[in-house]
Amino acid sequence: MDKSVHTIERYRCDGTGPVYLKIGGKVMYRLIDIEAFESERRFQRPDVQKPVPPKAVSGFMLHEAIARLS
């Protein structure tokens, strides 16, 4: 997801963003929840209202996925 921290915070406050966890005062997102959020918003063409089904789903926590990228 290519959104600023402030945009994600606004999504969370508005209740329109991905599902999140709050652990020890920290907000965390599971990769599977981000992928689900994104897949719900995928479309092939503007005239087709049915979202494109997701190709793959992962169960990594977001911080684990980021750590694997470094």
C-alpha positions as CSV (number, residue, x, y, z in Angstrom):
1,M,0.0,0.0,0.0
2,D,1.5,3.3,-1.0
3,K,-0.2,5.7,1.4
4,S,1.2,8.1,3.9
5,V,1.1,7.4,7.7
6,H,-1.4,10.2,8.1
7,T,-3.7,8.7,5.5
8,I,-3.6,5.3,7.2
9,E,-4.3,7.0,10.6
10,R,-7.3,8.8,9.1
11,Y,-8.6,5.5,7.5
12,R,-8.2,3.8,11.0
13,C,-10.1,6.7,12.8
14,D,-12.8,6.7,10.1
15,G,-13.2,2.9,10.2
16,T,-12.5,2.7,6.5
17,G,-9.0,1.2,6.6
18,P,-7.6,-2.3,7.0
19,V,-8.3,-4.4,10.2
20,Y,-5.6,-3.6,12.7
21,L,-4.2,-4.9,16.0
22,K,-3.4,-2.7,19.0
23,I,-0.7,-4.4,21.2
24,G,1.0,-2.5,24.0
25,G,-0.3,0.8,22.6
26,K,1.2,0.1,19.2
27,V,-1.0,-0.2,16.1
28,M,0.0,-3.1,13.9
29,Y,-1.3,-4.5,10.7
30,R,-1.1,-8.1,9.6
31,L,0.0,-8.5,6.0
32,I,-3.0,-10.7,5.3
33,D,-5.4,-7.9,6.4
34,I,-3.6,-5.3,4.2
35,E,-3.8,-7.7,1.3
36,A,-7.5,-8.3,1.9
37,F,-8.1,-4.5,2.2
38,E,-6.3,-4.0,-1.1
39,S,-8.0,-6.9,-2.9
40,E,-11.4,-5.5,-2.0
41,R,-10.4,-2.4,-4.0
42,R,-9.0,-4.1,-7.1
43,F,-10.9,-3.6,-10.4
44,Q,-9.9,-4.6,-14.0
45,R,-11.9,-1.9,-15.8
46,P,-13.9,1.2,-14.7
47,D,-17.1,-0.2,-16.2
48,V,-16.9,-3.5,-14.3
49,Q,-18.0,-3.3,-10.6
50,K,-16.8,-6.7,-9.6
51,P,-13.4,-6.7,-7.9
52,V,-10.6,-8.9,-9.3
53,P,-10.1,-11.9,-6.9
54,P,-6.8,-11.9,-5.0
55,K,-3.9,-14.0,-6.3
56,A,-2.3,-14.9,-3.1
57,V,-2.7,-14.4,0.6
58,S,0.1,-14.4,3.2
59,G,-0.1,-14.7,7.0
60,F,3.0,-12.7,7.9
61,M,2.7,-9.8,10.3
62,L,3.5,-6.5,8.5
63,H,6.7,-5.9,10.6
64,E,7.8,-9.5,9.8
65,A,7.3,-8.9,6.1
66,I,9.2,-5.6,6.3
67,A,12.0,-7.2,8.2
68,R,12.3,-9.9,5.5
69,L,12.7,-7.2,2.9
70,S,15.7,-5.7,4.6
